[in-house]
Amino acid sequence: MGIGENLNRNILLLSVAFGLIFFSYSGAQQFLTLVYRQIGRSELGFLSLGVVYTAFSISNLLVAPLVVRFGPKKMMIVGTLAYTTFIAALQFPVPLIIIISSALLGIGGAALWNSHGVYIVQAAGTKRGVAAGIFTTIWSLSTVAGIGSLEAIVTKSILFVISGANFGSYSFMET
């Protein structure tokens, strides 16, 4: 059986959208402390990641009612905006900007991943296992590609260029 028989268009679009988001974010996250160490601000990278994952952990419990109220598609767009904002904020190593964008990313990430779970269950129907497998494959490959791309070119300006991939993901989520 081919992909078309096992999986509907929405799951493929979701997978590609997440692939674009995490192509950008994964590379930025992996090199965050390295980039800031090069400019003498390594503590800012570690602090940022701590804030991201603390906010994410707490927010996971709080965003579920919002996903129910506004729907998974709208909440995934909100989550994607948080990732784009964070990546753009990395251009300015100002602690307050980095910490605020890190907290917003944690909250937005919780919205994105909670919405993803709801959406994949709704869109996949009885093919949830196949849908989850294809989603995870595309997401993982995009993560590796993002990290590899930034490994090849570790400069401050590349973070903003790569964040453009997030903007492409909005059109996928609108369908």
DOGUFI-653647 format. One record per residue: z, y, x of N, C-alpha, C, O in turn; residue number from 1. Coordinates in Angstrom, 3 decimals. Layout:
N
R;n_pz;n_py;n_px;ca_pz;ca_py;ca_px;c_pz;c_py;c_px;o_pz;o_py;o_px;seq
R;Z;Y;X;Z;Y;X;Z;Y;X;Z;Y;X;NUM
...
END
This chain:
175
R;n_pz;n_py;n_px;ca_pz;ca_py;ca_px;c_pz;c_py;c_px;o_pz;o_py;o_px;seq
R;0.000;-1.192;0.832;0.000;0.000;0.000;0.000;1.246;0.870;0.729;1.313;1.860;1
R;-0.791;2.207;0.517;-0.876;3.438;1.281;0.142;4.454;0.825;0.849;4.254;-0.163;2
R;0.204;5.531;1.549;1.155;6.592;1.210;0.916;7.095;-0.201;1.869;7.313;-0.949;3
R;-0.336;7.281;-0.574;-0.660;7.807;-1.890;-0.139;6.950;-3.021;0.193;7.473;-4.084;4
R;-0.058;5.622;-2.817;0.446;4.729;-3.852;1.969;4.741;-3.913;2.543;4.537;-4.983;5
R;2.616;4.972;-2.809;4.073;4.900;-2.748;4.777;6.238;-2.891;5.974;6.288;-3.174;6
R;4.058;7.291;-2.700;4.721;8.570;-2.549;3.926;9.660;-3.234;2.701;9.703;-3.114;7
R;4.594;10.527;-3.939;3.848;11.604;-4.575;3.729;12.821;-3.659;4.391;12.917;-2.626;8
R;2.892;13.713;-4.059;2.570;14.913;-3.281;3.810;15.747;-2.949;3.915;16.296;-1.852;9
R;4.740;15.841;-3.886;5.923;16.680;-3.680;6.785;16.208;-2.514;7.348;17.029;-1.790;10
R;6.894;14.908;-2.328;7.690;14.387;-1.216;7.015;14.722;0.111;7.683;15.093;1.076;11
R;5.691;14.591;0.157;4.974;14.956;1.384;5.121;16.441;1.684;5.329;16.825;2.835;12
R;5.016;17.277;0.657;5.174;18.722;0.870;6.588;19.060;1.327;6.772;19.897;2.210;13
R;7.580;18.417;0.735;8.966;18.631;1.165;9.122;18.239;2.632;9.749;18.958;3.409;14
R;8.557;17.114;2.999;8.661;16.626;4.372;8.013;17.587;5.360;8.582;17.872;6.413;15
R;6.832;18.086;5.027;6.135;19.025;5.909;6.908;20.347;5.996;7.021;20.930;7.074;16
R;7.436;20.818;4.867;8.218;22.067;4.881;9.442;21.936;5.780;9.710;22.820;6.593;17
R;10.186;20.838;5.640;11.342;20.624;6.511;10.894;20.457;7.954;11.575;20.904;8.877;18
R;9.757;19.820;8.144;9.223;19.673;9.497;8.992;21.017;10.155;9.318;21.203;11.328;19
R;8.429;21.958;9.405;8.192;23.299;9.951;9.507;24.032;10.239;9.657;24.678;11.276;20
R;10.441;23.921;9.316;11.743;24.581;9.507;12.426;24.048;10.767;12.894;24.823;11.600;21
R;12.480;22.718;10.900;13.242;22.138;11.989;12.467;22.061;13.292;13.063;21.824;14.342;22
R;11.163;22.254;13.256;10.417;22.475;14.490;10.962;23.744;15.136;11.189;23.798;16.345;23
R;11.167;24.758;14.309;11.688;26.035;14.803;13.155;25.949;15.179;13.541;26.299;16.294;24
R;13.963;25.486;14.251;15.404;25.543;14.440;15.908;24.591;15.524;16.759;24.975;16.325;25
R;15.411;23.380;15.564;15.944;22.404;16.511;15.757;22.838;17.950;16.659;22.693;18.775;26
R;14.599;23.364;18.243;14.382;23.872;19.598;15.309;25.024;19.908;15.902;25.080;20.986;27
R;15.437;25.952;18.960;16.317;27.103;19.173;17.766;26.660;19.356;18.468;27.168;20.230;28
R;18.208;25.721;18.539;19.589;25.254;18.630;19.854;24.569;19.971;20.895;24.792;20.590;29
R;18.928;23.747;20.411;19.121;23.015;21.657;19.210;23.938;22.869;19.922;23.644;23.830;30
R;18.496;25.035;22.819;18.433;25.915;23.970;19.279;27.177;23.822;19.247;28.061;24.679;31
R;20.031;27.251;22.734;20.831;28.444;22.462;21.772;28.778;23.616;21.762;29.902;24.118;32
R;22.571;27.828;24.031;23.532;28.120;25.103;22.828;28.335;26.440;23.286;29.133;27.257;33
R;21.734;27.644;26.667;20.983;27.828;27.909;20.413;29.245;28.010;20.538;29.907;29.040;34
R;19.794;29.687;26.935;19.194;31.025;26.927;20.273;32.085;27.120;20.099;33.014;27.908;35
R;21.384;31.949;26.402;22.445;32.944;26.541;23.149;32.861;27.893;23.638;33.875;28.391;36
R;23.211;31.681;28.491;23.777;31.561;29.834;22.928;32.350;30.834;23.464;32.974;31.750;37
R;21.617;32.321;30.659;20.721;33.031;31.566;20.931;34.542;31.527;20.636;35.239;32.498;38
R;21.438;35.042;30.412;21.701;36.486;30.336;23.195;36.787;30.435;23.633;37.900;30.143;39
R;23.976;35.776;30.854;25.402;35.993;31.077;26.252;35.989;29.824;27.344;36.558;29.830;40
R;25.782;35.357;28.732;26.524;35.335;27.459;26.677;33.911;26.920;26.558;33.708;25.712;41
R;26.934;32.934;27.766;26.976;31.535;27.314;28.030;31.295;26.240;27.847;30.422;25.391;42
R;29.121;32.040;26.254;30.156;31.865;25.228;29.617;32.160;23.838;30.089;31.591;22.854;43
R;28.634;33.042;23.753;28.053;33.406;22.465;27.291;32.219;21.857;27.329;32.016;20.644;44
R;26.614;31.452;22.680;25.907;30.269;22.185;26.857;29.226;21.628;26.623;28.689;20.546;45
R;27.927;28.933;22.355;28.899;27.951;21.887;29.605;28.434;20.617;29.789;27.663;19.675;46
R;29.994;29.697;20.595;30.654;30.266;19.424;29.731;30.208;18.210;30.167;29.859;17.113;47
R;28.475;30.544;18.402;27.497;30.520;17.320;27.397;29.137;16.694;27.462;28.998;15.473;48
R;27.241;28.121;17.523;27.118;26.764;16.992;28.393;26.318;16.286;28.329;25.614;15.278;49
R;29.541;26.719;16.802;30.798;26.398;16.131;30.883;27.019;14.749;31.325;26.376;13.797;50
R;30.456;28.277;14.642;30.469;28.969;13.347;29.467;28.318;12.393;29.769;28.123;11.215;51
R;28.282;27.982;12.893;27.262;27.344;12.041;27.829;26.087;11.395;27.770;25.928;10.176;52
R;28.372;25.203;12.208;28.783;23.905;11.673;30.105;23.963;10.912;30.353;23.110;10.061;53
R;30.951;24.938;11.192;32.151;25.125;10.377;31.763;25.639;8.995;32.233;25.119;7.984;54
R;30.913;26.648;8.949;30.448;27.181;7.664;29.684;26.118;6.876;29.822;26.026;5.657;55
R;28.882;25.321;7.571;28.122;24.254;6.929;29.069;23.242;6.289;28.877;22.845;5.140;56
R;30.084;22.830;7.032;31.028;21.821;6.530;31.768;22.308;5.291;31.898;21.573;4.312;57
R;32.242;23.524;5.333;32.977;24.081;4.190;32.032;24.314;3.011;32.378;24.002;1.871;58
R;30.861;24.853;3.270;29.921;25.217;2.208;29.326;24.019;1.489;28.930;24.133;0.329;59
R;29.255;22.881;2.151;28.713;21.692;1.487;29.439;21.386;0.188;28.832;20.911;-0.771;60
R;30.722;21.655;0.157;31.504;21.394;-1.048;31.294;22.456;-2.126;31.557;22.211;-3.303;61
R;30.826;23.619;-1.727;30.756;24.746;-2.657;29.374;25.010;-3.246;29.265;25.672;-4.279;62
R;28.322;24.508;-2.615;26.971;24.855;-3.074;26.439;23.961;-4.187;25.466;24.326;-4.846;63
R;27.044;22.808;-4.413;26.535;21.891;-5.439;26.370;22.556;-6.812;25.337;22.358;-7.451;64
R;27.348;23.337;-7.286;27.151;23.996;-8.587;25.974;24.987;-8.574;25.316;25.186;-9.595;65
R;25.717;25.600;-7.425;24.586;26.529;-7.334;23.255;25.787;-7.406;22.294;26.277;-7.998;66
R;23.209;24.608;-6.800;21.990;23.793;-6.865;21.726;23.384;-8.304;20.581;23.406;-8.754;67
R;22.769;23.014;-9.027;22.620;22.650;-10.433;22.170;23.863;-11.248;21.281;23.750;-12.093;68
R;22.771;24.998;-11.001;22.468;26.199;-11.798;21.068;26.752;-11.533;20.339;27.076;-12.470;69
R;20.692;26.859;-10.247;19.422;27.502;-9.905;18.293;26.520;-9.622;17.128;26.916;-9.585;70
R;18.612;25.272;-9.425;17.611;24.255;-9.144;17.378;24.080;-7.651;17.581;25.010;-6.869;71
R;16.951;22.881;-7.258;16.806;22.602;-5.827;15.709;23.412;-5.138;15.874;23.783;-3.976;72
R;14.608;23.695;-5.808;13.530;24.441;-5.141;13.985;25.839;-4.744;13.767;26.266;-3.610;73
R;14.611;26.548;-5.668;15.079;27.908;-5.353;16.140;27.890;-4.262;16.148;28.757;-3.389;74
R;17.023;26.921;-4.305;18.082;26.860;-3.299;17.533;26.449;-1.930;18.082;26.845;-0.902;75
R;16.452;25.657;-1.909;15.832;25.330;-0.618;15.191;26.576;-0.010;15.207;26.751;1.208;76
R;14.633;27.431;-0.844;14.060;28.671;-0.327;15.166;29.566;0.240;14.993;30.163;1.302;77
R;16.282;29.662;-0.452;17.426;30.428;0.056;17.883;29.854;1.403;18.143;30.602;2.345;78
R;17.977;28.541;1.485;18.384;27.900;2.738;17.405;28.179;3.867;17.812;28.423;5.003;79
R;16.119;28.142;3.555;15.098;28.413;4.557;15.188;29.844;5.065;14.991;30.096;6.254;80
R;15.480;30.765;4.187;15.666;32.162;4.604;16.810;32.288;5.608;16.739;33.090;6.540;81
R;17.850;31.501;5.417;18.984;31.533;6.355;18.558;31.057;7.740;18.979;31.629;8.745;82
R;17.735;30.023;7.802;17.246;29.534;9.097;16.367;30.585;9.776;16.482;30.818;10.979;83
R;15.499;31.209;9.001;14.621;32.248;9.553;15.435;33.432;10.062;15.158;33.961;11.139;84
R;16.421;33.841;9.303;17.284;34.957;9.703;18.022;34.641;10.998;18.111;35.486;11.889;85
R;18.545;33.435;11.102;19.263;33.030;12.307;18.352;33.076;13.535;18.725;33.627;14.570;86
R;17.172;32.503;13.415;16.251;32.465;14.554;15.844;33.879;14.958;15.743;34.181;16.147;87
R;15.610;34.742;13.978;15.274;36.136;14.289;16.451;36.842;14.964;16.252;37.645;15.876;88
R;17.667;36.550;14.524;18.858;37.193;15.094;19.072;36.810;16.555;19.713;37.550;17.302;89
R;18.544;35.668;16.966;18.713;35.245;18.355;18.020;36.187;19.334;18.283;36.140;20.536;90
R;17.153;37.028;18.832;16.481;38.006;19.683;17.428;39.103;20.162;17.151;39.807;21.133;91
R;18.555;39.232;19.455;19.504;40.306;19.744;20.859;39.694;20.090;21.613;39.336;19.186;92
R;21.182;39.568;21.361;22.449;38.926;21.733;23.661;39.830;21.492;24.501;40.011;22.374;93
R;23.734;40.384;20.299;24.871;41.205;19.887;25.827;40.276;19.138;25.458;39.717;18.105;94
R;27.038;40.108;19.642;27.942;39.121;19.051;28.084;39.209;17.537;28.038;38.173;16.874;95
R;28.250;40.373;16.969;28.440;40.493;15.526;27.215;39.985;14.764;27.356;39.287;13.760;96
R;26.021;40.330;15.234;24.791;39.872;14.577;24.683;38.352;14.667;24.346;37.696;13.681;97
R;24.963;37.797;15.821;24.864;36.350;16.019;25.879;35.619;15.144;25.537;34.615;14.519;98
R;27.107;36.099;15.087;28.146;35.405;14.322;27.863;35.494;12.823;28.022;34.501;12.113;99
R;27.454;36.643;12.336;27.121;36.778;10.908;25.936;35.881;10.554;25.970;35.180;9.543;100
R;24.891;35.901;11.380;23.727;35.053;11.083;24.082;33.574;11.206;23.500;32.745;10.507;101
R;25.017;33.233;12.073;25.470;31.844;12.202;26.203;31.390;10.940;25.980;30.283;10.450;102
R;27.074;32.249;10.420;27.782;31.918;9.175;26.799;31.783;8.013;26.907;30.862;7.204;103
R;25.839;32.707;7.936;24.823;32.618;6.879;24.000;31.338;7.022;23.643;30.709;6.026;104
R;23.704;30.959;8.255;22.960;29.722;8.477;23.769;28.512;8.010;23.211;27.604;7.394;105
R;25.054;28.486;8.286;25.884;27.375;7.823;25.874;27.254;6.309;25.762;26.153;5.769;106
R;25.992;28.388;5.623;25.965;28.394;4.162;24.571;28.006;3.658;24.432;27.181;2.755;107
R;23.547;28.615;4.255;22.174;28.301;3.860;21.793;26.866;4.163;21.075;26.230;3.391;108
R;22.278;26.352;5.293;22.012;24.958;5.639;22.610;24.005;4.616;21.991;23.005;4.254;109
R;23.811;24.317;4.151;24.428;23.490;3.114;23.591;23.527;1.839;23.393;22.499;1.193;110
R;23.106;24.696;1.483;22.250;24.817;0.296;20.958;24.019;0.485;20.514;23.320;-0.426;111
R;20.367;24.129;1.659;19.112;23.438;1.939;19.282;21.919;1.861;18.494;21.241;1.202;112
R;20.299;21.386;2.526;20.452;19.928;2.580;20.959;19.351;1.264;20.566;18.245;0.896;113
R;21.812;20.060;0.552;22.224;19.587;-0.775;21.040;19.576;-1.732;20.859;18.632;-2.501;114
R;20.244;20.622;-1.678;19.066;20.723;-2.540;18.048;19.645;-2.192;17.415;19.066;-3.076;115
R;17.897;19.385;-0.911;16.989;18.326;-0.456;17.368;16.996;-1.089;16.504;16.268;-1.578;116
R;18.654;16.679;-1.079;19.101;15.408;-1.658;18.785;15.306;-3.140;18.305;14.274;-3.610;117
R;19.052;16.372;-3.871;18.759;16.388;-5.305;17.252;16.272;-5.530;16.802;15.485;-6.363;118
R;16.490;17.048;-4.797;15.041;17.081;-4.984;14.396;15.732;-4.672;13.530;15.275;-5.419;119
R;14.802;15.100;-3.598;14.169;13.841;-3.205;14.465;12.749;-4.228;13.604;11.916;-4.512;120
R;15.673;12.748;-4.781;16.011;11.769;-5.815;15.183;12.015;-7.074;14.673;11.072;-7.678;121
R;15.050;13.274;-7.465;14.276;13.602;-8.666;12.787;13.324;-8.478;12.149;12.752;-9.363;122
R;12.234;13.718;-7.349;10.788;13.619;-7.140;10.329;12.210;-6.797;9.193;11.849;-7.102;123
R;11.169;11.413;-6.179;10.739;10.099;-5.704;10.806;9.019;-6.777;10.136;7.992;-6.666;124
R;11.595;9.239;-7.794;11.713;8.215;-8.823;12.240;6.911;-8.242;13.267;6.895;-7.563;125
R;11.537;5.826;-8.507;11.973;4.518;-8.019;11.599;4.280;-6.558;11.986;3.264;-5.980;126
R;10.863;5.189;-5.965;10.404;5.037;-4.575;11.297;5.810;-3.602;10.819;6.292;-2.575;127
R;12.582;5.932;-3.916;13.494;6.723;-3.081;13.560;6.249;-1.642;13.611;7.071;-0.727;128
R;13.560;4.957;-1.425;13.640;4.423;-0.066;12.419;4.793;0.758;12.542;5.206;1.911;129
R;11.247;4.647;0.169;10.003;5.017;0.852;9.985;6.520;1.112;9.641;6.968;2.206;130
R;10.359;7.294;0.087;10.376;8.756;0.222;11.324;9.187;1.329;10.981;10.037;2.150;131
R;12.519;8.600;1.353;13.494;8.953;2.385;12.983;8.575;3.769;13.183;9.320;4.729;132
R;12.332;7.437;3.878;11.797;7.004;5.168;10.705;7.924;5.685;10.694;8.284;6.862;133
R;9.789;8.302;4.811;8.707;9.199;5.233;9.253;10.589;5.544;8.853;11.210;6.529;134
R;10.160;11.075;4.709;10.771;12.379;4.969;11.454;12.378;6.333;11.236;13.279;7.143;135
R;12.275;11.368;6.581;13.038;11.325;7.826;12.126;11.201;9.043;12.414;11.778;10.092;136
R;11.044;10.462;8.916;10.096;10.326;10.020;9.451;11.667;10.359;9.415;12.068;11.522;137
R;8.950;12.346;9.353;8.292;13.645;9.588;9.299;14.653;10.124;8.993;15.389;11.062;138
R;10.491;14.696;9.547;11.534;15.628;9.990;11.926;15.339;11.446;12.051;16.264;12.248;139
R;12.117;14.069;11.785;12.516;13.714;13.153;11.437;14.054;14.171;11.730;14.603;15.233;140
R;10.192;13.728;13.849;9.095;14.043;14.770;8.955;15.547;14.977;8.674;16.000;16.086;141
R;9.148;16.311;13.924;9.079;17.773;14.046;10.213;18.316;14.897;10.026;19.258;15.667;142
R;11.387;17.720;14.756;12.532;18.121;15.571;12.235;17.874;17.046;12.476;18.744;17.882;143
R;11.720;16.709;17.365;11.377;16.384;18.750;10.304;17.343;19.267;10.388;17.821;20.398;144
R;9.296;17.622;18.437;8.222;18.541;18.846;8.772;19.940;19.101;8.353;20.605;20.049;145
R;9.706;20.396;18.266;10.292;21.720;18.458;11.085;21.814;19.743;10.981;22.797;20.476;146
R;11.874;20.796;20.014;12.663;20.776;21.248;11.734;20.719;22.456;11.936;21.433;23.438;147
R;10.724;19.872;22.380;9.779;19.743;23.488;9.004;21.021;23.748;8.746;21.376;24.899;148
R;8.634;21.712;22.681;7.899;22.968;22.838;8.735;24.014;23.549;8.245;24.717;24.432;149
R;9.990;24.115;23.164;10.843;25.107;23.814;11.257;24.682;25.214;11.544;25.525;26.064;150
R;11.287;23.405;25.452;11.572;22.960;26.809;10.446;23.400;27.743;10.689;23.774;28.890;151
R;9.226;23.352;27.244;8.074;23.733;28.057;8.055;25.237;28.328;7.611;25.677;29.389;152
R;8.536;26.017;27.367;8.474;27.477;27.505;9.813;28.053;27.067;9.968;28.429;25.905;153
R;10.768;28.129;27.960;12.081;28.679;27.612;12.110;30.155;27.975;12.474;30.542;29.085;154
R;11.711;30.967;26.994;11.819;32.416;27.165;12.430;32.991;25.905;12.388;32.365;24.846;155
R;12.983;34.148;26.013;13.601;34.778;24.849;12.569;35.064;23.766;12.865;34.896;22.584;156
R;11.384;35.485;24.131;10.389;35.873;23.136;9.837;34.686;22.360;9.356;34.866;21.242;157
R;9.890;33.482;22.915;9.329;32.331;22.220;10.122;32.009;20.955;9.555;31.458;20.012;158
R;11.415;32.333;20.905;12.206;32.049;19.721;11.629;32.754;18.502;11.582;32.174;17.417;159
R;11.193;33.989;18.664;10.635;34.718;17.535;9.275;34.169;17.144;8.971;34.070;15.955;160
R;8.460;33.815;18.110;7.137;33.259;17.827;7.269;31.948;17.062;6.578;31.740;16.065;161
R;8.147;31.068;17.518;8.335;29.775;16.877;8.886;29.951;15.470;8.569;29.147;14.593;162
R;9.704;30.978;15.221;10.279;31.155;13.894;9.215;31.410;12.845;9.495;31.275;11.654;163
R;8.017;31.770;13.238;6.923;31.936;12.291;6.627;30.667;11.525;6.102;30.734;10.414;164
R;6.948;29.510;12.084;6.740;28.255;11.372;7.578;28.205;10.107;7.181;27.568;9.131;165
R;8.733;28.866;10.105;9.549;28.899;8.893;8.814;29.583;7.756;8.901;29.138;6.611;166
R;8.093;30.651;8.047;7.392;31.358;6.996;6.334;30.469;6.347;6.087;30.586;5.147;167
R;5.718;29.599;7.105;4.748;28.663;6.543;5.383;27.687;5.577;4.718;27.207;4.658;168
R;6.653;27.384;5.766;7.300;26.407;4.910;7.552;26.955;3.505;7.680;26.170;2.566;169
R;7.625;28.270;3.332;7.860;28.813;2.000;6.754;28.431;1.032;7.032;28.108;-0.123;170
R;5.515;28.461;1.477;4.418;28.129;0.570;4.485;26.680;0.108;4.089;26.374;-1.017;171
R;4.983;25.778;0.964;5.112;24.388;0.548;6.178;24.240;-0.530;6.022;23.445;-1.457;172
R;7.248;24.995;-0.412;8.346;24.844;-1.352;8.046;25.451;-2.715;8.717;25.127;-3.695;173
R;7.073;26.306;-2.789;6.730;26.938;-4.050;5.927;26.007;-4.967;5.842;26.251;-6.171;174
R;5.346;24.957;-4.415;4.521;24.086;-5.262;5.344;23.117;-6.066;4.792;22.320;-6.825;175
END
